[in-house]
Amino acid sequence: AVTDAAGAYRFEGLPTYEYRLHFRDLSQNFAPYSPPSVFVESGAAPVVVDANLAPGAFISGQLRRRDGSLATAGYVSAYNFAETGALVSYDTTSGADGSYRLRGLAAGSYHVCARIDGFHTCYGDIAPEHPPMVGTILRLVAVVAGEEATGINISLEPPRYTFLPAIQRE
């Protein structure tokens, strides 16, 4: 249901069952909210569930291709395992200048990943071109309600290694 101008909503004619509600702001300025499940009984008094949405958090950065050029058609996702153990994700695409901005995130820590030119890579991924494996160490991006984590740039460029010369004893 969509709320009216006063923020009210109403579901009618629901059969007796346990329901899980999920509140979200279509403008993506506020974080989504999922209260505990409610049990509705047909013919009984209405169940009232109020929601107070917290200000959303934001993550922004730029996407780059292997040659260093800006990726204008990248797909970016942020993943977070909520307290319930359910995967929560947020998605967006990059703009004409390779920039992206994820909006309306709940406060927490996220893995931020992108699909660029058919390849998958994540922020802080030490081995791009594959989905993160169990045990892969990726940087988490922490966000606070109402604030923006900027400069979370993702690139297909392979990591640069520094090799020291070998010294051999004679």
C-alpha positions as a LaTeX table, in Angstrom:
\begin{tabular}{lrrr}
\hline
Residue & $x$ (\AA) & $y$ (\AA) & $z$ (\AA) \\
\hline
Ala1 & 0.00 & 0.00 & 0.00 \\
Val2 & 1.09 & 3.57 & $-0.60$ \\
Thr3 & 0.57 & 6.04 & 2.24 \\
Asp4 & $-1.70$ & 9.05 & 1.89 \\
Ala5 & $-0.66$ & 12.69 & 2.46 \\
Ala6 & $-0.90$ & 12.18 & 6.24 \\
Gly7 & 1.31 & 9.06 & 6.09 \\
Ala8 & $-1.56$ & 6.65 & 6.82 \\
Tyr9 & $-2.10$ & 3.32 & 5.09 \\
Arg10 & $-4.63$ & 0.52 & 5.37 \\
Phe11 & $-4.87$ & $-3.09$ & 4.21 \\
Glu12 & $-8.39$ & $-4.49$ & 4.04 \\
Gly13 & $-9.84$ & $-7.98$ & 3.64 \\
Leu14 & $-6.77$ & $-9.85$ & 4.84 \\
Pro15 & $-7.38$ & $-13.47$ & 5.83 \\
Thr16 & $-6.26$ & $-14.73$ & 9.24 \\
Tyr17 & $-2.52$ & $-15.10$ & 8.97 \\
Glu18 & 0.83 & $-13.84$ & 10.23 \\
Tyr19 & 2.17 & $-10.95$ & 8.11 \\
Arg20 & 5.53 & $-9.29$ & 7.78 \\
Leu21 & 5.43 & $-5.59$ & 6.89 \\
His22 & 8.19 & $-3.69$ & 5.16 \\
Phe23 & 8.20 & 0.11 & 5.03 \\
Arg24 & 10.30 & 2.00 & 2.48 \\
Asp25 & 10.55 & 5.53 & 1.19 \\
Leu26 & 10.14 & 5.70 & $-2.59$ \\
Ser27 & 12.34 & 8.83 & $-2.70$ \\
Gln28 & 15.11 & 6.78 & $-1.02$ \\
Asn29 & 15.94 & 9.51 & 1.48 \\
Phe30 & 15.02 & 7.29 & 4.45 \\
Ala31 & 16.17 & 3.80 & 5.39 \\
Pro32 & 13.69 & 0.94 & 5.05 \\
Tyr33 & 12.13 & $-0.54$ & 8.19 \\
Ser34 & 10.75 & $-4.02$ & 8.88 \\
Pro35 & 8.99 & $-4.40$ & 12.24 \\
Pro36 & 8.38 & $-7.82$ & 13.81 \\
Ser37 & 5.66 & $-9.95$ & 12.19 \\
Val38 & 2.04 & $-9.26$ & 13.15 \\
Phe39 & $-0.83$ & $-11.71$ & 13.42 \\
Val40 & $-4.08$ & $-10.57$ & 11.81 \\
Glu41 & $-7.36$ & $-12.29$ & 12.58 \\
Ser42 & $-10.31$ & $-11.87$ & 10.20 \\
Gly43 & $-13.15$ & $-9.92$ & 11.79 \\
Ala44 & $-11.07$ & $-8.80$ & 14.78 \\
Ala45 & $-10.13$ & $-5.23$ & 15.64 \\
Pro46 & $-7.58$ & $-3.72$ & 13.25 \\
Val47 & $-3.92$ & $-4.20$ & 14.06 \\
Val48 & $-2.08$ & $-0.87$ & 14.17 \\
Val49 & 1.55 & $-0.84$ & 13.09 \\
Asp50 & 3.37 & 2.50 & 13.02 \\
Ala51 & 6.76 & 3.10 & 11.44 \\
Asn52 & 9.22 & 5.88 & 12.06 \\
Leu53 & 11.76 & 5.81 & 9.24 \\
Ala54 & 15.32 & 6.82 & 10.09 \\
Pro55 & 17.29 & 9.08 & 7.73 \\
Gly56 & 18.98 & 6.99 & 5.07 \\
Ala57 & 22.71 & 6.67 & 4.53 \\
Phe58 & 24.47 & 6.99 & 1.18 \\
Ile59 & 27.50 & 5.47 & $-0.55$ \\
Ser60 & 29.06 & 7.11 & $-3.60$ \\
Gly61 & 32.08 & 6.74 & $-5.84$ \\
Gln62 & 33.20 & 6.08 & $-9.40$ \\
Leu63 & 33.58 & 2.96 & $-11.52$ \\
Arg64 & 36.54 & 2.41 & $-13.83$ \\
Arg65 & 37.24 & $-0.10$ & $-16.57$ \\
Arg66 & 40.46 & $-2.08$ & $-16.92$ \\
Asp67 & 41.96 & 0.65 & $-19.16$ \\
Gly68 & 41.22 & 3.30 & $-16.53$ \\
Ser69 & 38.31 & 4.90 & $-18.40$ \\
Leu70 & 35.10 & 5.68 & $-16.54$ \\
Ala71 & 32.46 & 2.94 & $-16.66$ \\
Thr72 & 29.22 & 4.58 & $-17.74$ \\
Ala73 & 27.05 & 1.46 & $-17.70$ \\
Gly74 & 28.13 & $-0.25$ & $-14.48$ \\
Tyr75 & 25.70 & $-1.88$ & $-12.07$ \\
Val76 & 26.49 & $-1.35$ & $-8.36$ \\
Ser77 & 25.12 & $-3.27$ & $-5.37$ \\
Ala78 & 25.64 & $-2.97$ & $-1.62$ \\
Tyr79 & 25.08 & $-6.09$ & 0.50 \\
Asn80 & 24.46 & $-6.33$ & 4.22 \\
Phe81 & 23.38 & $-9.26$ & 6.40 \\
Ala82 & 20.77 & $-7.81$ & 8.75 \\
Glu83 & 20.38 & $-8.95$ & 12.36 \\
Thr84 & 17.84 & $-11.49$ & 11.16 \\
Gly85 & 20.48 & $-13.10$ & 8.93 \\
Ala86 & 18.57 & $-12.09$ & 5.81 \\
Leu87 & 20.51 & $-10.53$ & 2.96 \\
Val88 & 19.66 & $-6.88$ & 2.45 \\
Ser89 & 20.77 & $-5.30$ & $-0.82$ \\
Tyr90 & 20.59 & $-1.92$ & $-2.53$ \\
Asp91 & 21.25 & $-1.38$ & $-6.24$ \\
Thr92 & 21.93 & 1.43 & $-8.72$ \\
Thr93 & 23.69 & 2.07 & $-12.04$ \\
Ser94 & 26.56 & 4.42 & $-12.83$ \\
Gly95 & 25.98 & 7.72 & $-14.63$ \\
Ala96 & 27.55 & 9.31 & $-17.70$ \\
Asp97 & 30.65 & 10.27 & $-15.70$ \\
Gly98 & 31.09 & 6.81 & $-14.14$ \\
Ser99 & 29.75 & 8.00 & $-10.80$ \\
Tyr100 & 27.21 & 6.13 & $-8.71$ \\
Arg101 & 25.25 & 6.88 & $-5.55$ \\
Leu102 & 23.44 & 4.28 & $-3.45$ \\
Arg103 & 20.59 & 5.94 & $-1.55$ \\
Gly104 & 18.43 & 5.22 & 1.47 \\
Leu105 & 20.62 & 2.61 & 3.13 \\
Ala106 & 20.06 & 1.51 & 6.69 \\
Ala107 & 23.00 & 2.27 & 8.98 \\
Gly108 & 25.52 & $-0.57$ & 9.03 \\
Ser109 & 28.43 & $-2.12$ & 7.14 \\
Tyr110 & 28.23 & $-3.13$ & 3.49 \\
His111 & 30.14 & $-4.98$ & 0.80 \\
Val112 & 29.95 & $-2.77$ & $-2.29$ \\
Cys113 & 30.29 & $-4.63$ & $-5.60$ \\
Ala114 & 29.94 & $-3.73$ & $-9.28$ \\
Arg115 & 29.39 & $-5.42$ & $-12.60$ \\
Ile116 & 31.39 & $-3.60$ & $-15.26$ \\
Asp117 & 31.54 & $-4.83$ & $-18.87$ \\
Gly118 & 30.35 & $-8.26$ & $-17.75$ \\
Phe119 & 32.99 & $-8.62$ & $-15.01$ \\
His120 & 32.21 & $-8.63$ & $-11.30$ \\
Thr121 & 34.44 & $-6.90$ & $-8.78$ \\
Cys122 & 34.07 & $-5.44$ & $-5.30$ \\
Tyr123 & 35.48 & $-2.55$ & $-3.32$ \\
Gly124 & 38.70 & $-3.81$ & $-1.78$ \\
Asp125 & 38.62 & $-7.07$ & $-3.78$ \\
Ile126 & 42.14 & $-8.46$ & $-4.00$ \\
Ala127 & 41.27 & $-10.71$ & $-6.95$ \\
Pro128 & 38.77 & $-9.02$ & $-9.28$ \\
Glu129 & 36.77 & $-10.78$ & $-12.01$ \\
His130 & 35.06 & $-13.29$ & $-9.74$ \\
Pro131 & 32.27 & $-13.11$ & $-7.18$ \\
Pro132 & 33.57 & $-12.93$ & $-3.62$ \\
Met133 & 34.27 & $-16.41$ & $-2.29$ \\
Val134 & 33.80 & $-17.56$ & 1.28 \\
Gly135 & 36.81 & $-16.32$ & 3.18 \\
Thr136 & 37.68 & $-13.61$ & 0.65 \\
Ile137 & 38.68 & $-10.48$ & 2.49 \\
Leu138 & 36.84 & $-7.42$ & 1.20 \\
Arg139 & 36.73 & $-3.97$ & 2.70 \\
Leu140 & 33.47 & $-3.17$ & 4.41 \\
Val141 & 31.99 & 0.28 & 3.98 \\
Ala142 & 30.45 & 1.56 & 7.21 \\
Val143 & 27.63 & 4.09 & 6.91 \\
Val144 & 25.82 & 6.17 & 9.51 \\
Ala145 & 22.19 & 7.30 & 9.22 \\
Gly146 & 21.94 & 10.63 & 7.40 \\
Glu147 & 25.59 & 10.60 & 6.26 \\
Glu148 & 27.40 & 9.70 & 3.03 \\
Ala149 & 30.48 & 7.52 & 2.55 \\
Thr150 & 32.24 & 9.08 & $-0.46$ \\
Gly151 & 35.18 & 7.99 & $-2.58$ \\
Ile152 & 34.18 & 4.32 & $-2.64$ \\
Asn153 & 35.73 & 3.82 & $-6.07$ \\
Ile154 & 35.65 & 0.43 & $-7.77$ \\
Ser155 & 37.96 & $-0.54$ & $-10.63$ \\
Leu156 & 38.55 & $-3.62$ & $-12.77$ \\
Glu157 & 42.23 & $-2.75$ & $-12.82$ \\
Pro158 & 44.21 & $-5.62$ & $-11.31$ \\
Pro159 & 46.00 & $-4.88$ & $-8.05$ \\
Arg160 & 49.50 & $-3.51$ & $-8.39$ \\
Tyr161 & 52.19 & $-5.61$ & $-6.79$ \\
Thr162 & 55.67 & $-4.50$ & $-5.83$ \\
Phe163 & 58.35 & $-7.11$ & $-6.22$ \\
Leu164 & 61.60 & $-6.72$ & $-4.34$ \\
Pro165 & 64.78 & $-7.98$ & $-6.00$ \\
Ala166 & 66.03 & $-11.34$ & $-4.82$ \\
Ile167 & 69.43 & $-11.31$ & $-3.21$ \\
Gln168 & 71.42 & $-14.48$ & $-3.38$ \\
Arg169 & 74.43 & $-15.34$ & $-1.23$ \\
Glu170 & 77.46 & $-16.79$ & $-2.84$ \\
\hline
\end{tabular}
